[in-house]
Amino acid sequence: MRTIMLNMPQSAILPTFDYSMYLASKLYEDGILSTGQAATVANLSKRGFVEIMGKYGVSLFSSELSDLKNDIANA
């Protein structure tokens, strides 16, 4: 796994976990990471990541119409 260093303003005071979770949830939302990969970035189990995604404004379900059609076709 690659390590990334971020320079954050002093006014952005958040627990380290929140920075990891914000990054992981955004990368998941954008389709860059899978649920499991995002959970690893956030240092959580897959289930733990899924359970708290909503707190960070991310839905487990895609909002793309094409994804919904694929899900229906594969159900």
ROSE-4610 file (N, C-alpha, C; in Angstrom, 1 decimal, always signed):
// ROSE-4610
residu = [M/M/M/R/R/R/T/T/T/I/I/I/M/M/M/L/L/L/N/N/N/M/M/M/P/P/P/Q/Q/Q/S/S/S/A/A/A/I/I/I/L/L/L/P/P/P/T/T/T/F/F/F/D/D/D/Y/Y/Y/S/S/S/M/M/M/Y/Y/Y/L/L/L/A/A/A/S/S/S/K/K/K/L/L/L/Y/Y/Y/E/E/E/D/D/D/G/G/G/I/I/I/L/L/L/S/S/S/T/T/T/G/G/G/Q/Q/Q/A/A/A/A/A/A/T/T/T/V/V/V/A/A/A/N/N/N/L/L/L/S/S/S/K/K/K/R/R/R/G/G/G/F/F/F/V/V/V/E/E/E/I/I/I/M/M/M/G/G/G/K/K/K/Y/Y/Y/G/G/G/V/V/V/S/S/S/L/L/L/F/F/F/S/S/S/S/S/S/E/E/E/L/L/L/S/S/S/D/D/D/L/L/L/K/K/K/N/N/N/D/D/D/I/I/I/A/A/A/N/N/N/A/A/A]
num = [1/1/1/2/2/2/3/3/3/4/4/4/5/5/5/6/6/6/7/7/7/8/8/8/9/9/9/10/10/10/11/11/11/12/12/12/13/13/13/14/14/14/15/15/15/16/16/16/17/17/17/18/18/18/19/19/19/20/20/20/21/21/21/22/22/22/23/23/23/24/24/24/25/25/25/26/26/26/27/27/27/28/28/28/29/29/29/30/30/30/31/31/31/32/32/32/33/33/33/34/34/34/35/35/35/36/36/36/37/37/37/38/38/38/39/39/39/40/40/40/41/41/41/42/42/42/43/43/43/44/44/44/45/45/45/46/46/46/47/47/47/48/48/48/49/49/49/50/50/50/51/51/51/52/52/52/53/53/53/54/54/54/55/55/55/56/56/56/57/57/57/58/58/58/59/59/59/60/60/60/61/61/61/62/62/62/63/63/63/64/64/64/65/65/65/66/66/66/67/67/67/68/68/68/69/69/69/70/70/70/71/71/71/72/72/72/73/73/73/74/74/74/75/75/75]
x = [+0.8/+0.0/+0.9/+0.5/+1.2/+0.8/+1.8/+1.6/+1.5/+0.5/+0.4/+0.4/+1.2/+1.2/+0.4/-0.4/-1.2/-0.9/-0.8/-0.6/-2.0/-2.4/-3.7/-3.6/-4.5/-4.4/-4.7/-4.1/-4.3/-5.8/-6.6/-8.0/-8.8/-8.3/-9.0/-8.6/-9.2/-8.9/-10.0/-9.5/-10.3/-9.5/-10.1/-9.4/-8.8/-7.6/-6.9/-7.9/-8.7/-9.6/-10.6/-11.0/-11.9/-11.3/-10.0/-9.3/-9.3/-8.9/-8.9/-10.3/-11.3/-12.6/-13.2/-12.9/-13.3/-12.7/-11.4/-10.7/-11.2/-11.4/-11.8/-13.2/-14.1/-15.5/-15.6/-14.8/-14.9/-14.3/-13.3/-12.7/-13.6/-14.4/-15.4/-16.5/-17.0/-18.1/-17.8/-16.6/-16.2/-15.8/-16.0/-15.7/-14.3/-13.4/-11.9/-11.5/-12.2/-11.9/-13.1/-12.9/-14.0/-14.3/-15.4/-15.8/-14.6/-14.1/-13.0/-11.8/-11.4/-10.2/-10.4/-11.6/-11.9/-11.9/-12.4/-12.4/-10.9/-10.0/-8.6/-8.0/-8.3/-7.8/-8.2/-9.5/-10.1/-9.7/-9.0/-8.5/-9.7/-10.7/-11.9/-12.2/-13.1/-13.6/-14.5/-14.8/-15.7/-17.1/-17.5/-18.8/-18.8/-17.7/-17.6/-17.7/-17.0/-17.0/-18.4/-19.0/-20.4/-21.3/-21.2/-22.1/-22.0/-20.8/-20.7/-20.5/-20.6/-20.5/-21.5/-22.7/-23.7/-23.3/-22.6/-22.1/-21.3/-20.6/-19.8/-20.5/-21.8/-22.6/-22.4/-22.1/-21.9/-22.9/-23.6/-24.5/-23.8/-24.2/-23.7/-24.2/-25.3/-26.0/-25.6/-25.4/-25.0/-26.3/-26.0/-27.1/-27.2/-26.3/-26.3/-27.5/-28.2/-29.3/-28.9/-27.7/-27.2/-26.9/-26.3/-26.1/-27.3/-28.4/-29.7/-30.2/-30.1/-30.6/-29.8/-28.5/-27.7/-28.1/-28.3/-28.7/-30.0/-31.0/-32.3/-32.1/-31.3/-31.1/-30.4/-29.6/-28.8/-29.5/-30.7/-31.4/-32.0]
y = [-1.2/+0.0/+1.2/+2.3/+3.5/+4.4/+5.2/+6.2/+7.6/+8.4/+9.7/+10.7/+11.8/+12.8/+14.0/+14.6/+15.7/+16.9/+18.1/+19.3/+19.9/+20.0/+20.5/+21.8/+22.7/+24.0/+23.7/+24.5/+24.3/+24.3/+25.1/+25.2/+24.0/+23.1/+21.8/+20.8/+20.9/+20.0/+18.9/+17.7/+16.5/+15.4/+14.4/+13.2/+12.5/+11.9/+11.3/+10.3/+9.6/+8.6/+9.3/+10.5/+11.2/+11.6/+11.9/+12.2/+11.0/+9.8/+8.6/+8.2/+8.4/+8.0/+8.9/+10.2/+11.1/+10.7/+10.4/+10.0/+8.7/+7.7/+6.4/+6.5/+7.2/+7.3/+8.0/+9.0/+9.7/+8.9/+8.2/+7.3/+6.2/+5.7/+4.6/+5.2/+6.4/+7.1/+7.3/+7.7/+7.9/+6.7/+5.5/+4.2/+3.9/+4.6/+4.3/+3.1/+3.0/+1.9/+1.0/-0.2/-1.1/-0.9/-1.5/-1.4/-1.9/-3.1/-3.7/-2.8/-2.2/-1.4/-0.1/+0.5/+1.7/+1.4/+0.2/-0.2/-0.3/-0.8/-0.9/+0.4/+1.4/+2.8/+3.4/+3.1/+3.7/+2.9/+1.8/+0.9/+0.3/-0.1/-0.7/-2.1/-2.9/-4.0/-3.6/-4.4/-4.0/-3.7/-4.5/-4.2/-2.9/-2.6/-1.4/-0.1/-0.3/+0.8/+1.1/+0.0/+0.1/+0.8/+0.4/+0.9/+2.4/+3.0/+4.4/+5.3/+4.7/+5.5/+6.7/+6.5/+7.5/+8.8/+8.6/+9.7/+10.7/+10.2/+10.9/+11.3/+11.1/+11.5/+10.6/+9.3/+8.4/+7.3/+7.0/+5.8/+4.6/+3.5/+2.2/+1.9/+2.5/+2.2/+3.3/+2.9/+3.8/+4.6/+5.8/+6.7/+6.7/+5.9/+5.8/+5.0/+5.4/+4.7/+3.4/+3.4/+2.3/+1.2/+1.6/+0.6/-0.1/+0.7/+0.2/-0.8/-0.4/-1.4/-2.7/-2.6/-3.8/-4.6/-4.0/-4.7/-5.4/-4.8/-5.4/-6.6/-6.4/-7.4/-8.6/-8.4/-9.5/-10.1/-9.6/-10.0/-11.4]
z = [+0.0/+0.0/+0.0/-0.7/-0.8/+0.3/+0.8/+1.9/+1.2/+1.6/+1.1/+2.3/+2.1/+3.1/+2.7/+3.5/+3.2/+4.1/+3.5/+4.3/+4.5/+5.8/+6.1/+6.9/+6.7/+7.5/+9.0/+9.8/+11.3/+11.7/+10.9/+11.2/+10.9/+10.2/+9.8/+10.9/+12.0/+13.2/+13.2/+12.7/+12.7/+13.3/+13.8/+14.2/+12.9/+13.1/+11.9/+11.2/+12.0/+11.4/+10.3/+10.7/+9.8/+8.4/+8.4/+7.2/+6.3/+6.9/+6.2/+5.7/+6.5/+6.1/+5.0/+5.1/+4.0/+2.7/+2.7/+1.5/+1.0/+1.9/+1.4/+0.9/+1.5/+1.1/-0.2/-0.4/-1.7/-2.9/-2.6/-3.6/-3.9/-2.9/-3.2/-4.0/-3.6/-4.3/-5.8/-6.1/-7.4/-8.2/-7.6/-8.3/-8.4/-7.7/-7.8/-7.0/-5.8/-4.9/-4.7/-4.5/-4.1/-2.6/-2.2/-0.7/+0.1/-0.2/+0.5/+0.6/-0.6/-0.7/+0.2/+0.1/+0.8/+2.3/+2.7/+4.1/+4.6/+3.8/+4.1/+4.3/+3.4/+3.6/+4.9/+5.3/+6.5/+7.7/+7.5/+8.6/+9.3/+8.5/+9.1/+8.4/+9.0/+8.3/+7.2/+6.2/+5.2/+5.7/+6.7/+7.3/+8.1/+8.8/+9.5/+8.6/+7.5/+6.5/+6.0/+5.6/+5.0/+6.1/+7.3/+8.3/+8.6/+8.4/+8.7/+7.5/+6.3/+5.0/+5.0/+5.5/+5.5/+6.2/+7.3/+8.1/+7.2/+6.2/+5.3/+4.0/+4.0/+2.8/+1.6/+1.8/+0.7/+0.8/-0.2/-0.3/-0.8/-0.2/-0.7/-2.1/-2.4/-3.7/-4.7/-5.9/-7.0/-7.4/-7.8/-8.3/-9.8/-10.5/-11.9/-12.4/-13.4/-14.0/-14.6/-15.3/-15.9/-14.9/-13.7/-12.7/-12.2/-12.0/-11.6/-12.6/-13.9/-14.9/-14.9/-14.7/-14.6/-13.4/-12.3/-11.1/-11.3/-11.9/-12.2/-13.2/-14.2/-15.2/-14.6/-13.6/-12.9/-11.7/-11.4/-10.1/-10.4]
